[in-house]
Amino acid sequence: MKRIFLLSFILLFAHSSFAATEGKFIQKDNMFPRVEIVTTLGSIVVEMDRSRAPITVNNFLTYVADGSYQGSVFHRVERDEDNERDFVIQGGGYDKDYDGLYENDPIFNESGNGLKNDMYSIAMAYQDRKPHSGTRQFFFNMDDNDHLNPGRDWGFAVFGMVMDGYETLDKIMRVETAFNEKIGYSFVPKDPVVILNVKVLDANQ
C-alpha cells in the first residue's frame, strides 16, 4: 500500500511539475503577455495576443518556459531581391551547428484569427506547405507580407507584434548571408545570430 501511495505521489508531482511549464499556465489571466528575446545583436520585446491566438501563444510560451530557445539561431534572413524588399527573419528551430532541435506536437494553424502578417509582426512557421505542422519555429515579418495571410488557402498565424527592438531586427536583416550546405538554404547568416535568452516580462512592464 505504501509503495502504491508513493508511486501515486511521484506521478502527481511529476505531472504538476510538467504542467507548471506549459504555456497556458504562464500569466494565464494576461491576454497580452510580453517576452524579451535577447540576441547577439540586441534585444526584441514582443507583445503576444492570447485573445486572438491562444494556441500559438501558449505553444510559444511552453518553449520559452523550458529554455529551449536559448542557444538557437536565426537561420533564415531572406530578402526578395526581385522586388528589392525585405521579407522575413526566421528562427528557433536550429542550434549553432544547424542541428534541428526537439519539437513538441504540431499545433492547429490559427491564421484565420484576424491578425495580419504586417511589418514587425511575429508569426508561426510551418513545414512543407502543411498548414498544421507548426511546432517551434517562428518568424518576424520584415515588410507587409499580405501574401502570407489566409485567403483561399491557409496562411501563417500571426500571434504578436514587436513593441521594442525594431533596430535589432533591422540590424539582423542587414547581416551577410550565404548558402548553408547542411540545411540547404541560401539565406543563412554567415556569422550565426544567436538567441541568448527568451524571458517572460512582468505583467506590469
ABEGO torsion letter per residue (X at the ends): XAAAAAAAAAAAAAAAAAAAABAAABGAABABBBBBBBBAAEBBBBBBBAAABAAAAAAAAAAAAAGAABGBBBABBBBBAAAGBBBBBBBGABBAAGBBBBBBBBBBBAAAAGBBBBBGBBBBBBBGGBAAABBABBBBBABBBAAABBBABBBBBBAEBBABGAAAAAAAAABBBBBBAAAGBAABBABBBBBABBBBBBAAX
